[in-house]
Amino acid sequence: MRIGLISDVHGNLPALETVLSDMPDVDTIVCVGDVIGYNPWPAACVERVRDVASVTVQGNHDRTVRTPETYRGNQMAYAGLEYALEELSEDQLTWLDSLPRKATVGDDRFMIVHDHPEIQDRYVMPHMFSSLWSYVEEYDGLALGHTHVQHKEVDGGRVLVNPGSVGQPRDEDQRAAYAVLDTETVSVDLHRVNYDIDRVINKVEEVGLPKRVGTRLLDGS
């Protein structure tokens, strides 16, 4: 089975649509969380992910959309969640509420979780990946997101992967990120694709979100 992995869409519809168009043939798509937040298309991204993803786990922004004040210390995150709360229907909010923290795919051989397998909201940067092997001893692999930094490691027939962020990369690469996992060969391919960032910047300004929400996309920060 070939699984398209997307993560950290964060309300960036142009990036999401470009990733889905660029993605090679896969058997299913899995979303590793944070469908909403930051960018100005939360409702459209929720509907698109609901349509294309067979499995979606809950990211921290998905979990806290009803309580934007959780991020009052982060102007961009706070503004994005406030905007999402205004734009999303009750049905869409309920869907986000209902998302599981963890899931398994590929005949339960691969774990999917947004952040750390055991410690909610903890960032797992690439240099920390070696600490994850003990959490996936009963699995062939683990996909996680949250850091917005694309990375993979393969060892002894097992794989760890962060597909990177579709909608807000933070690894100094402005291109939208995703990955394709092959559950038969236990291998993963990392992908990047250019998209219309100017469209996002213009929409951010139009709806009154902080300007930096859009301009940070230019340098992948």
C-alpha positions in Angstrom: 0.0 0.0 0.0 1.2 3.5 -0.9 0.0 6.2 1.6 0.2 9.9 0.9 1.2 11.7 4.1 0.2 15.3 4.6 0.6 17.3 7.8 0.3 20.9 9.2 -2.0 22.2 6.5 -2.8 25.2 8.7 -5.6 26.6 6.6 -3.4 27.1 3.5 -5.7 26.1 0.6 -3.3 26.9 -2.3 -0.6 24.8 -0.8 -3.0 21.9 -0.1 -4.5 21.9 -3.6 -1.0 22.0 -5.1 0.2 19.1 -3.0 -2.8 17.0 -3.8 -2.3 17.7 -7.5 1.4 17.0 -7.3 1.1 13.7 -5.3 1.8 10.5 -7.3 -0.7 7.7 -7.3 -1.4 6.5 -3.8 -3.9 4.0 -2.3 -5.0 6.4 0.4 -4.1 9.7 2.0 -3.5 10.3 5.8 -3.4 13.6 7.5 -1.0 13.9 10.5 -2.9 16.8 12.1 -3.3 20.6 12.3 -5.7 21.1 9.4 -6.5 24.6 10.6 -4.7 27.6 12.2 -2.6 30.5 11.0 -3.8 30.8 7.4 -7.1 32.1 5.9 -8.9 29.1 4.5 -9.8 27.0 7.6 -13.2 25.9 6.4 -12.1 25.0 2.9 -9.2 23.0 4.2 -11.3 21.1 6.7 -13.7 20.1 3.9 -10.9 19.2 1.5 -9.1 17.0 4.1 -12.4 15.4 5.1 -12.9 14.6 1.5 -9.5 13.1 0.6 -8.1 11.7 3.8 -9.1 8.2 5.1 -7.5 9.0 8.5 -6.8 12.3 10.2 -5.3 12.7 13.7 -5.8 15.7 15.9 -3.2 18.4 16.0 -2.8 21.0 18.7 -4.5 23.7 16.7 -7.4 21.3 15.8 -7.7 20.6 19.5 -7.7 24.2 20.7 -9.7 25.9 18.1 -12.6 26.5 20.5 -10.2 28.2 23.0 -8.0 30.6 21.0 -6.9 32.2 24.2 -4.6 29.2 24.8 -2.3 30.9 22.3 -2.7 34.5 23.4 1.1 34.7 23.8 1.6 33.9 20.1 -0.1 36.7 18.0 -0.1 34.7 14.8 -1.4 31.5 16.3 -4.0 33.4 18.4 -5.3 35.4 15.4 -5.5 32.3 13.2 -7.5 30.3 15.8 -9.9 33.2 16.4 -10.4 33.5 12.7 -11.0 29.8 12.3 -13.5 29.8 15.2 -15.5 32.5 13.4 -15.3 30.8 10.0 -15.9 27.1 10.8 -19.4 25.7 11.1 -20.5 23.7 14.1 -20.3 20.5 12.1 -16.7 21.3 11.2 -15.8 22.2 14.7 -17.4 19.0 16.0 -15.3 17.0 13.4 -12.1 18.6 14.7 -13.2 17.8 18.3 -13.7 14.2 17.3 -10.3 13.5 15.8 -8.2 10.9 17.6 -4.8 11.7 19.1 -3.3 8.6 17.6 -4.3 6.1 14.8 -2.8 3.2 13.0 -2.7 2.5 9.3 -1.3 -0.2 7.0 -2.9 -3.2 8.8 -2.1 -1.5 12.1 1.7 -1.7 11.4 2.3 2.1 11.3 1.4 4.6 14.0 0.2 8.1 13.2 0.4 10.9 15.8 0.7 14.6 15.5 3.4 15.3 18.0 5.3 13.0 20.4 3.9 9.4 20.8 3.5 9.8 24.6 4.0 13.5 25.5 1.3 15.7 24.0 2.5 18.9 22.3 6.2 18.0 22.5 8.2 18.9 19.4 10.4 16.1 18.0 13.1 17.7 15.9 15.2 15.7 13.5 18.1 15.3 15.9 15.7 13.8 18.4 14.4 11.1 16.1 16.6 8.4 17.5 14.7 8.7 20.8 11.5 7.5 19.1 12.5 4.0 18.2 11.6 2.7 21.6 8.0 3.9 21.2 7.5 2.0 18.0 8.9 -1.4 18.8 5.6 -3.1 18.0 5.2 -1.2 14.7 7.0 -1.0 11.4 7.0 2.8 11.5 5.7 6.1 12.8 4.6 9.3 11.1 4.4 12.5 13.1 4.3 16.2 12.4 4.1 19.4 14.6 7.6 20.7 14.0 6.9 21.7 10.3 10.4 20.2 9.5 10.6 17.4 7.0 12.7 14.5 7.9 12.9 10.7 7.7 15.0 7.9 9.2 15.1 4.2 8.3 16.6 1.5 10.5 16.3 -2.2 10.6 13.3 -2.3 8.4 11.4 0.4 10.3 10.8 4.0 9.4 10.2 7.3 11.1 8.9 10.2 9.1 7.8 13.8 9.5 6.3 14.6 6.1 6.8 18.3 6.8 4.3 21.1 6.6 1.9 21.6 3.7 0.9 25.0 4.7 3.7 26.6 6.8 7.1 25.0 6.3 9.7 26.0 8.9 12.8 24.3 7.5 14.0 27.3 5.4 12.3 25.8 2.2 9.3 27.7 1.1 7.9 24.8 -0.9 4.9 22.8 0.4 6.0 19.4 1.9 4.5 16.0 1.9 5.6 12.3 1.8 4.6 9.0 0.4 4.9 5.9 2.5 5.2 2.4 1.0 4.0 -0.1 3.6 5.2 -3.1 1.6 8.8 -2.0 1.3 8.7 0.0 4.5 10.2 3.0 2.7 9.2 6.7 2.4 9.8 9.3 -0.3 9.9 13.0 0.7 8.4 15.5 -1.7 8.4 19.4 -2.1 6.4 21.5 -4.5 6.1 25.2 -5.3 2.7 26.9 -4.9 1.2 30.4 -5.2 2.4 32.1 -2.0 1.4 35.5 -3.2 -2.2 34.3 -3.2 -1.9 33.5 0.5 -0.2 36.8 1.3 -3.0 38.7 -0.4 -5.7 36.7 1.3 -4.0 37.2 4.7 -4.2 40.9 4.2 -7.7 40.8 2.9 -9.1 39.1 6.0 -7.0 41.1 8.4 -4.7 38.4 9.8 -1.2 39.5 10.9 0.9 40.3 7.9 3.7 37.9 9.0 1.4 34.9 8.7 1.8 35.3 4.9 5.3 36.8 4.5 7.0 34.1 6.6 6.0 31.6 3.9 8.5 33.3 1.6 11.5 32.0 3.5 10.1 28.9 5.1 10.3 30.2 8.6 
